[in-house]
Amino acid sequence: MWRKRPKIREDAWQTLLLLQKINMTDWNVEAKAILKAELARKDIGYKKLSQLLAQIGVDETPSAITNKMSRGSFTFVFFLQCMKAIGRTHVQVDLKDL
């Protein structure tokens, strides 16, 4: 059985949705920053990353990678594929300040 939405003013719902979006955006920004830092450490651009991904059987064009990076909303699978493609066997992420 479906639950009815609690009776909250519509502007309160809009505020809640905005806060959720802001929170998600922060995580997207962090994910993008981590991946960009790893690429920078290896001096790898999106074109080269596309070629490296192809070598492990992942078909991503440089423009598709650019789109994912600009949004910052890529999957963890894509992140792992990138790490494998650039030869990173270990990645340490500090989450204490997030």
N, C-alpha and C positions, 0 to 999 in steps of 0.2 A: 504494500500500500504506500502511496506517495505521501510524503509529509508536506504539509502546507508551509509556505514561506512565513516565518514569523512576521507579525505586524510591526514593521519598522518603517518609519518615514522613508520615502523614496530617496531623498537627499542623503540619508544615512547609508543606504545601500550603495549609492554612487561613491560616497567617501570610502566605504569598506572596499569596494572594487578597485578604487584608485590606490589605496594603500597596499592591496595585494599586488597590483601591477608594479608599483614602485619597488616592493620587496623582491619580486621576480626579476626586475630589471637589474637590481644590484647583483644578484647571483649571475645573471648573464654577463654583466660587466666583468665580474671576477673570473668567470670561466674563460672569457675572451682574453683577458690579461695574462692568465696562466699559459694559455696556448701560444699567444704571441711572444711571450718571454722565452718559451722553449724553442720556438722557431728562430728567434733572434740570437739565442745562444749558439745555434748551429749555422747562423747566417743563411737561412733558407727562406726564400720568398714563396708566394703562392703558386707560381708557375713550376718551380722546382718541387714543391710539395706535391703538386698534381702528378708529376712524373714519378716521384718516389712512391706515392700511393698506388699508382698503376703497377709498379713492380711487385707489390704485394696483393694485386688483384682487386684493388678498389678504384672504381672509375669515378673520379671527380675532376671536373674541369676547373681551371684557375678561376673562372668567373663564379662558379658554384661555391668555391672555397671563399672567395671574396664576399659573396652574399652571406654565407654562414658566419663569417667573422664580423661583418658589419652588424648583423643582428645579434651575434653573441649567443644565439640559441641553437647550438648544435648538440647532438647526442653524446653521451659518454662513450658510446661505441666509436663515433667519429674521432673523439679525443684519443682513445686507445689506438685506433688505426694510425693516426698521425704520429703518436709516440713510437710505434713500431716502425713506421716508414722512415722516420728521421734517426732511428738507431738508439732511442732512449730506452733503456731497460728498467730504469727506476725513476720515479718522479715523486718528489716530496712536496706536499701542499700544506701550508700552514693555515689552519682554519680558526685559530684562536681569536683573531681580530674581526672575524666575519659575524 
